[in-house]
Amino acid sequence: MLHRKTITFKITTAVTLLTIIFSVLISVVFYNNFRKLLINNMLEVTEGQIRLVMDNLDEQLKQINGIIEWATINSDLGTLLVMDTKSQEYDGEMLEFIRKLNSMVSSSTVNEYIDKVIVYGENGASIQIGVVPGHGTDVENCMNQEWFKELQEQEKAWIGIVDNRFRYRSTSHMLPILDKVYNYKEKKNVGWLMVALNSNLPYEGIRKYGATEDSSVIIFNRKGRIIAHTNKDKIGTYLDNKEVLKTIYAHSKGQLTLDIESEPRQAVYYQSPISGWCILKTLSNIEIEKQQQVFINIIVLTVIAIMALGMLLSIILSYFINKPIKMIKNKIHKISQGDFTVEPKIESLDEIGEIGRVINHMSMDIQELMDTVVANERTKRELELKVLQTQINPHFLYNTLNSIKWMAVIQKNMGISEVATALSRLLKNMAKGVSEEITLQEEISLLNEYILIQKIRYNNSFEVLYSIEEGLESYKIIKFTIQPIVENAIFHGIEPKMKSGMISISIRKEKEDVLICVKDDGIGMSPEKIEEVLSQKGKRSKEGLSSIGVSNVDERLRLTYGEDYGLTLQSIEGEFTEVTIKIPLRK
């Protein structure tokens, strides 16, 4: 149980109160902003929907306009309406035009909504086609309507919805449009063409975007007469609010607030540039409330999550006091595991931080002591290698001196002087030590002295070929690095072969390194033998120049230059052995 005076209790209480206050403020701000954003978003979406509906309707009306334009400027129709209806040519011309007109109407995507197409001429000629059958009284009936006179005055205008007075009709209302037929030969109007659309055409357009029970979609003309309504019973009626009508037709599109049943409602409207009709949709309060309820649920879940997070945070903060102690404990454990790195994070400004500073200083002292021990061991190892490397093999000296002796007895030439000179230079350089770095040019000179002695000993039974990339002669290498490799090639490759052989030495640059390849065409080595040579398990030849073997060379290189450098061996028994020496490129 928490005590009132404990730090844990204070932290938990403070975090809980802050979490509650923060949650309430965030909830209120988010809710108000979300409601505004929701309504604006719904208005934008609704505007896009009604514009799409009106654009689709405009495209359909454009098709009707196209049919009317084709027919009224057609010279055949202009001629038909002034021809003698009793002439022989009249019937054939009339049937051909009706066929073309039918074809135009049938090819339209709204042909099922074209109730009537009436053509009438000054010669008394009359044509009626469409979904609804015609009647002899239709022309006279049409010409007696008030809307007919209005259409004649406006010329090819969509005035909106009118009462359907034809004898045969599919609906009680229709959408008429009229244009005059012109005769270019006589240069005058000789008749008219009227298209009556089914009033279901605009209704079907808004029905696809069905509204909820508390919203509606309306299409109306400038007089406020409703052309289409989601409530089909209101088609043909008039809008009640004339002031709203004036406001809407003062702009091509926009938003407004309507008073519907004493309740303010947001609405969006858009006016067609083709017909001049306007479409209006009211937003659904039911849909707004649904969206708000979803957001309220999200807010509740968010508040619960924040409260849970606050409680979790209070628990975490309650342990904050123990954190420095745990960090020091972990640091001591790391020291016991051999990790002596300094960790500044345990050096805080309090008493526990002072303990952390003492531990860091102790860690640094231990690391320095260990580095000193490692350095001493490394120095000791290098000294041991130097002693080992500078021991001259007595068998080698014996064989060399024996060679000199027999040369003096048998050859009676200057070879004795050359061997003696070569041996003298080798001994002089070995006496100076073998750990120092010399240039590649100097290393090759020492190697040539050694090869001269061995060629005399083996009666020139092998040849040495050099391939040295230009410019590498001045770069450094540890003394007597290549000689043990060549010695190994002679003793374990060429000599067992029992016939003449070839040793090729190539030196080239590769990026920031120097690669020295020593390859012989001797008897080769098995994988086991390669491992033995590199692991120091093999016995050194008693006839070598010194006790430096292949493994010693590899160890010296890695000790001096790092683990990325040293020797690699490749060999195929009976064919060749190739040793690659990798050293860094430095002068």
FENBEL-V796131 format. One record per backbone hydrogen bond with DSSP energy under -1.0 kcal/mol. CO is the residue of the C=O (numbers start at 0). NH is the residue of the N-H. If there is no record, write none. Layout:
BEGIN
co=CO nh=NH
co=CO nh=NH
END
This chain:
BEGIN
co=2 nh=5
co=5 nh=9
co=6 nh=10
co=7 nh=11
co=8 nh=12
co=9 nh=13
co=10 nh=14
co=11 nh=15
co=12 nh=16
co=13 nh=17
co=14 nh=18
co=15 nh=19
co=16 nh=20
co=17 nh=21
co=18 nh=22
co=19 nh=23
co=20 nh=24
co=21 nh=25
co=22 nh=26
co=23 nh=27
co=24 nh=28
co=25 nh=29
co=26 nh=30
co=27 nh=31
co=28 nh=32
co=29 nh=33
co=30 nh=34
co=31 nh=35
co=32 nh=36
co=33 nh=37
co=34 nh=38
co=35 nh=39
co=36 nh=40
co=37 nh=41
co=38 nh=42
co=39 nh=43
co=40 nh=44
co=41 nh=45
co=42 nh=46
co=43 nh=47
co=44 nh=48
co=45 nh=49
co=46 nh=50
co=47 nh=51
co=48 nh=52
co=49 nh=53
co=50 nh=54
co=51 nh=55
co=52 nh=56
co=53 nh=57
co=54 nh=58
co=55 nh=59
co=56 nh=60
co=57 nh=61
co=58 nh=62
co=59 nh=63
co=60 nh=64
co=61 nh=65
co=62 nh=66
co=63 nh=67
co=64 nh=68
co=65 nh=69
co=66 nh=70
co=67 nh=71
co=68 nh=72
co=71 nh=181
co=73 nh=77
co=74 nh=78
co=75 nh=79
co=76 nh=80
co=78 nh=81
co=80 nh=122
co=83 nh=86
co=88 nh=92
co=89 nh=93
co=90 nh=94
co=91 nh=95
co=92 nh=96
co=93 nh=97
co=94 nh=98
co=95 nh=99
co=96 nh=100
co=97 nh=101
co=98 nh=102
co=99 nh=103
co=100 nh=104
co=101 nh=105
co=102 nh=106
co=104 nh=107
co=107 nh=110
co=109 nh=112
co=110 nh=113
co=112 nh=114
co=112 nh=197
co=113 nh=130
co=114 nh=131
co=115 nh=195
co=116 nh=128
co=117 nh=193
co=118 nh=126
co=119 nh=191
co=120 nh=123
co=124 nh=120
co=126 nh=118
co=128 nh=116
co=134 nh=137
co=136 nh=140
co=137 nh=141
co=138 nh=142
co=139 nh=143
co=141 nh=144
co=144 nh=148
co=145 nh=149
co=146 nh=150
co=147 nh=151
co=148 nh=152
co=149 nh=153
co=150 nh=154
co=161 nh=173
co=171 nh=163
co=173 nh=161
co=174 nh=196
co=176 nh=194
co=177 nh=155
co=178 nh=192
co=180 nh=189
co=182 nh=186
co=182 nh=187
co=187 nh=182
co=189 nh=121
co=190 nh=180
co=191 nh=119
co=192 nh=178
co=193 nh=117
co=194 nh=176
co=195 nh=114
co=195 nh=115
co=196 nh=174
co=197 nh=200
co=199 nh=203
co=200 nh=204
co=201 nh=205
co=202 nh=206
co=203 nh=207
co=211 nh=214
co=215 nh=281
co=216 nh=229
co=217 nh=279
co=218 nh=226
co=218 nh=227
co=219 nh=277
co=220 nh=223
co=223 nh=238
co=224 nh=220
co=225 nh=235
co=227 nh=218
co=230 nh=233
co=231 nh=234
co=233 nh=236
co=236 nh=225
co=239 nh=241
co=240 nh=244
co=241 nh=245
co=242 nh=246
co=243 nh=247
co=244 nh=248
co=247 nh=250
co=251 nh=270
co=253 nh=268
co=255 nh=266
co=257 nh=264
co=262 nh=259
co=264 nh=257
co=265 nh=282
co=266 nh=255
co=267 nh=280
co=268 nh=253
co=269 nh=278
co=276 nh=271
co=277 nh=219
co=278 nh=269
co=279 nh=217
co=280 nh=267
co=283 nh=287
co=284 nh=288
co=285 nh=289
co=286 nh=290
co=287 nh=291
co=288 nh=292
co=289 nh=293
co=290 nh=294
co=291 nh=295
co=292 nh=296
co=293 nh=297
co=294 nh=298
co=295 nh=299
co=296 nh=300
co=297 nh=301
co=298 nh=302
co=299 nh=303
co=300 nh=304
co=301 nh=305
co=302 nh=306
co=303 nh=307
co=304 nh=308
co=305 nh=309
co=306 nh=310
co=307 nh=311
co=308 nh=312
co=309 nh=313
co=310 nh=314
co=311 nh=315
co=312 nh=316
co=313 nh=317
co=316 nh=319
co=321 nh=325
co=322 nh=326
co=323 nh=327
co=324 nh=328
co=325 nh=329
co=326 nh=330
co=327 nh=331
co=328 nh=332
co=329 nh=333
co=330 nh=334
co=331 nh=335
co=332 nh=336
co=333 nh=338
co=334 nh=337
co=342 nh=345
co=343 nh=346
co=345 nh=347
co=349 nh=353
co=350 nh=354
co=351 nh=355
co=352 nh=356
co=353 nh=357
co=354 nh=358
co=355 nh=359
co=356 nh=360
co=357 nh=361
co=358 nh=362
co=359 nh=363
co=360 nh=364
co=361 nh=365
co=362 nh=366
co=363 nh=367
co=364 nh=368
co=365 nh=369
co=366 nh=370
co=367 nh=371
co=368 nh=372
co=369 nh=373
co=370 nh=374
co=371 nh=375
co=372 nh=376
co=373 nh=377
co=374 nh=378
co=375 nh=379
co=376 nh=380
co=377 nh=381
co=378 nh=382
co=379 nh=383
co=380 nh=384
co=381 nh=385
co=382 nh=386
co=383 nh=387
co=384 nh=388
co=385 nh=389
co=392 nh=396
co=393 nh=397
co=394 nh=398
co=395 nh=399
co=396 nh=400
co=397 nh=401
co=398 nh=402
co=399 nh=403
co=400 nh=404
co=401 nh=405
co=402 nh=406
co=403 nh=407
co=404 nh=408
co=405 nh=409
co=406 nh=411
co=413 nh=417
co=414 nh=418
co=415 nh=419
co=416 nh=420
co=417 nh=421
co=418 nh=422
co=419 nh=423
co=420 nh=424
co=421 nh=425
co=422 nh=426
co=423 nh=427
co=424 nh=428
co=425 nh=429
co=426 nh=430
co=429 nh=432
co=435 nh=478
co=437 nh=476
co=438 nh=442
co=439 nh=443
co=440 nh=444
co=441 nh=445
co=442 nh=446
co=443 nh=447
co=444 nh=448
co=445 nh=449
co=446 nh=450
co=447 nh=451
co=448 nh=452
co=449 nh=453
co=450 nh=454
co=451 nh=455
co=452 nh=456
co=453 nh=457
co=454 nh=459
co=455 nh=458
co=460 nh=500
co=462 nh=502
co=464 nh=504
co=466 nh=506
co=468 nh=471
co=471 nh=474
co=472 nh=440
co=474 nh=439
co=476 nh=437
co=481 nh=485
co=482 nh=486
co=483 nh=487
co=484 nh=488
co=485 nh=489
co=486 nh=490
co=487 nh=491
co=488 nh=493
co=489 nh=494
co=492 nh=522
co=494 nh=497
co=500 nh=462
co=501 nh=520
co=502 nh=464
co=503 nh=518
co=504 nh=466
co=505 nh=516
co=506 nh=468
co=507 nh=514
co=509 nh=512
co=511 nh=584
co=512 nh=509
co=513 nh=582
co=514 nh=507
co=515 nh=580
co=516 nh=505
co=517 nh=578
co=518 nh=503
co=519 nh=576
co=522 nh=573
co=525 nh=529
co=526 nh=530
co=527 nh=531
co=528 nh=532
co=529 nh=533
co=530 nh=534
co=531 nh=536
co=531 nh=537
co=540 nh=543
co=544 nh=392
co=548 nh=552
co=549 nh=553
co=550 nh=554
co=551 nh=555
co=552 nh=556
co=553 nh=557
co=554 nh=558
co=555 nh=559
co=556 nh=560
co=557 nh=561
co=561 nh=564
co=565 nh=581
co=567 nh=579
co=569 nh=577
co=571 nh=574
co=571 nh=575
co=575 nh=571
co=576 nh=519
co=577 nh=569
co=578 nh=517
co=579 nh=567
co=580 nh=515
co=581 nh=565
co=582 nh=513
co=585 nh=475
END
